[in-house]
């Protein structure tokens, strides 16, 4: 890497912004390639740089995601040892109905608030009251349709549990509707520290409740207790930490403006939720309940890395890219940097997870869950692309193309569901391979429109990601080959993990990877 490249990396996201209210101002940039300073308040402490805010936001968002999910992951591992695949299968049958309702409660309003540069208290209060009304209405629908949902699955052995479980877990819809605005306002400020405190406190509290109930012989009800406790504690802490409170005001004009942008994202979100959970419905309907349990555990392991990294990137990159929405040149540059950094982190994690899937499952969950390992290996190949999808889709929202966002989601889901129906008769493993195909196809579709908007299409993105793909897959093959010669599962993990880390970073260092240099710069710079 030459001196110019090094200087360019050192200055990524370096320009100064004004106070936090200007973070999403979208003001024009000067020809130097840096974002000019917004009007700076007299207090010098308000002049935080965009790079500093991005790094702090990324750090605390990552802390929130991985500390919380780490605690949750450990809790679920303990509970999985105490419970059965059938218990998790029952909860998996319900997941789609709860998650669709959650998507409708938000209705895309949080993204609309984040993107709106001149948001007011009227906007915030309007969204707050709308969310609560919708949450109550959706819970009522879920409560009265619970018997119909149970009848759909046609599994008499679980119906006595399924109906009350739907009604109990449905309360999460109402509970969550009380903090949509608070979360959006925290995100606008890139304040993930407060959200980390709330989420970690909720994870610890709910973990004690879930494990305690499982040890007490509550079975599947311990899962419900853990999930509801998590939400209640999280909402309570966010209300305490947030200085915002709803005002006695509502505006239909504000509603129409926010709904015009947010409704398309909401529709896309519902489609994504249905699509993501339709596999649970199909497996729950066509296969035994324990098969759904195996599949949902494989998803849990893969999501721990992939979805959490995706969540961190979506929350941090969206407000940052929004601040650059009127300068395509600068936007494309920062966008590509985010893309390369995300791949440099997530690709080796997912490939390494696939390489060590069998010993990992045997050590953590024991022999009764071994079928999960093969499913996990295949799902990792699909999930490794999720952060790339997220950044591409964020760009559409940044450019205000929620209509295009919705259109793409409809097209991709139609294709995905078609593939699912083709693979169902072939078994669970074929269903997972179908998801790999869908993920790669989605990459081609998403990047096509990214290319049209800012000139960063599929080929350019693949060229950016090619070195990381090489490091990751070669690392995975070496780890899998060496560890397969060992007999003890704990030894395979003990040797495989550090070997993979050492090889990956050594290969990147010896080939003078610009992504490694930028990652180090991003972490070190104050």
Order of alpha helices (4+ residues) and beta strands (2+ residues): alpha-alpha-alpha-alpha-alpha-alpha-alpha-alpha-alpha-alpha-alpha-alpha-alpha-alpha-alpha-alpha-alpha-alpha-alpha-alpha-alpha
